[in-house]
Amino acid sequence: MSEKATKKAEEVAAENNESAEFASTLTKEERAAIEAMPYEEAREKLVQAVQALEAGGLTLDQSMRQWEIGEALAKRAQGLLATVRAKLDAAQAEQSATAATAGTQSNLED
């Protein structure tokens, strides 16, 4: 892809993101509340949003709102899981690094 085409694609993507934010049915307060939720609460509310969509009987606007809530909750839960995964990976890497000297004389001399 040419540099000009790449730049145009980036501009279109940015415009789409801006219009998606503008069309949001969630308030800043609702977004902030979701961003502050612990994993368990975000997951439970995500299950509720999915169940509401699966049950049907919602208007198009209600369905879109439930979908948007679900997307925000899924993003929050995935972000929290990624943070925990990174911490576990770091702990495992540290453990692997120290395992080579664990119980050796060089480890006891520190």
N, C-alpha and C positions, 0 to 999 in steps of 0.2 A: 504494500500500500504506500502511495506517495506521501510525502510530508504534508502536502496540502490536503489530501483526503483524510489523513490521520487527524489533522487539526480540525477539519469540518466535523468528523465523527465525534471528537471530544466536545465540540461546541454543542452539537445536537444532544449528546448525553447530558451535558450540563443543563441545557434548557429543559430536558425531560425531568431531571431531578428537581429543578426549581419549580416547575409546574406541578410535580407530584407533591412537593412540600406545600405549595400554595393551595392545592385542592384538599389538603388534609382535613379530616373531620375531627382529629384529636387536638385538644387545646395544649398549650405549652405546659399547663399544670398537669394534664393527664400524661403527657410524655415524660415529664419530670418524675411523676409518681411511679411510672413503669420503670424508669431508669434507676430508681432507688429500691425497687423490690428485690427481696432475696430470691434465690433460685426457686425454692419450693412454692412461693406465692405466685411467681410468674408462670411456672408450669401449671399450677392449678387453674389460674385464670385463663391460660391458653386452652386447656381442656374444656373449660366452660364456653369459650368463644367458638371452638370447633363444634361442640355439641349444639350450640344455638344455630350454627349454620347448617349442620346436618339435619336438625329437626325440621327445618323449613318453616314456612309461614311468615317469613320476614319480607318486608318491602325491599326493593332494590337498595334504597338508601341505608336501611338497617343492616342488610347483608354486607354492603360495602364497609360500613362502620365496624361490624364484627370482624370482617376480614382484616381491616387496618389495625384493629386492636390486636388481633392474633399475630400479625406480622411484627408489630412492635414487641409483643411479649416473647415471641420466638427469638427475635434478635437479642433481647435481654438475656434470655436463658442460654442461648448459644455463646454469648459473650462471657457470661459467668463460667460456663463449662470450659471455654478456651483458656480463661485465666487459671482455673484449677489445673487444667492439663499442663499448662506451661510451668506451674509451680511443681507439679509432680515430676515433670521431665527434668527440671533443674535439680530437684532433690535426688533423683535417680542418678543423674550425671555426677553430682557431688559424692554420692555414696559409692559409685563405681571408681571415682578417683581416689577415694580414701581406702577402699577395700584392698587395694594392692599392698598397702603398708600396715593394715590393721593387724595388731598383735605382733608386729616385728620390733626389733630393737630400735630401729630408726624412728618408729612411731612413739616409742616410750621415752625417747630422749628429749622430745620437745617440751 
